Amino acid sequence: MAKNKVVEKGTGVFKEFKEFIAKGNVFDMAVGVVIGGAFGAIVTSLVNDIIMPLVSLATGGIDFANWFVALDGGKYETLALAQEAGAATLNYGNLISVILNFLIIALCIFFVVKLFNKLKKKQEEAPAPAEPSEEVLLLREIRDSLKKHK
């Protein structure tokens, strides 16, 4: 008998999982993840190809990608040279780029959500269709009455 209860519980959990998937939430979430990944690629390109060069220009040509500390105490001109030499490095310039990337994504999502909420609010505030006037209601009654008598 103990086995039957386990099977029943397992079937219940399986049934709940099946209902969860059938609700469509999983599909909505999957679509969101795919779109989010594509959006992340766009923002990464925006940061790396547009914003970071402008920041570099504004800071006198400083390239965040080459902001690092070599843990072996050596002096290297670029991160690539340090890595070729086999030096362990702390790449804080990459961290700055990732943080900037995150802030831009968060800002974009904020504006998208703000726009969505504004559109949703406009839909909620849309006036309900006006009730037909008494004359229209009376004419409808007459029409319906005439249809019955034919």
Contacts in CASP RR format, 6 or more apart in sequence:
PFRMAT RR
TARGET T0000
AUTHOR 0000-0000-0000
METHOD contacts of the structure
MODEL  1
MAKNKVVEKGTGVFKEFKEFIAKGNVFDMAVGVVIGGAFGAIVTSLVNDI
IMPLVSLATGGIDFANWFVALDGGKYETLALAQEAGAATLNYGNLISVIL
NFLIIALCIFFVVKLFNKLKKKQEEAPAPAEPSEEVLLLREIRDSLKKHK
20 26 0 8 1.000
39 105 0 8 1.000
39 108 0 8 1.000
40 105 0 8 1.000
43 101 0 8 1.000
43 104 0 8 1.000
43 105 0 8 1.000
43 108 0 8 1.000
44 101 0 8 1.000
46 104 0 8 1.000
47 97 0 8 1.000
47 100 0 8 1.000
47 101 0 8 1.000
47 104 0 8 1.000
48 97 0 8 1.000
51 100 0 8 1.000
51 104 0 8 1.000
52 64 0 8 1.000
52 97 0 8 1.000
52 100 0 8 1.000
55 64 0 8 1.000
56 62 0 8 1.000
56 63 0 8 1.000
56 64 0 8 1.000
64 93 0 8 1.000
64 94 0 8 1.000
64 96 0 8 1.000
64 97 0 8 1.000
65 79 0 8 1.000
65 93 0 8 1.000
65 94 0 8 1.000
65 97 0 8 1.000
66 77 0 8 1.000
66 78 0 8 1.000
66 79 0 8 1.000
66 93 0 8 1.000
67 91 0 8 1.000
67 92 0 8 1.000
67 93 0 8 1.000
67 96 0 8 1.000
68 79 0 8 1.000
68 82 0 8 1.000
68 89 0 8 1.000
68 90 0 8 1.000
68 91 0 8 1.000
68 92 0 8 1.000
68 93 0 8 1.000
69 89 0 8 1.000
69 90 0 8 1.000
69 92 0 8 1.000
70 76 0 8 1.000
70 82 0 8 1.000
70 87 0 8 1.000
70 88 0 8 1.000
70 89 0 8 1.000
71 87 0 8 1.000
71 88 0 8 1.000
71 89 0 8 1.000
71 90 0 8 1.000
72 87 0 8 1.000
72 88 0 8 1.000
73 87 0 8 1.000
74 82 0 8 1.000
74 87 0 8 1.000
76 82 0 8 1.000
76 85 0 8 1.000
76 87 0 8 1.000
79 89 0 8 1.000
79 91 0 8 1.000
82 89 0 8 1.000
83 89 0 8 1.000
132 140 0 8 1.000
END
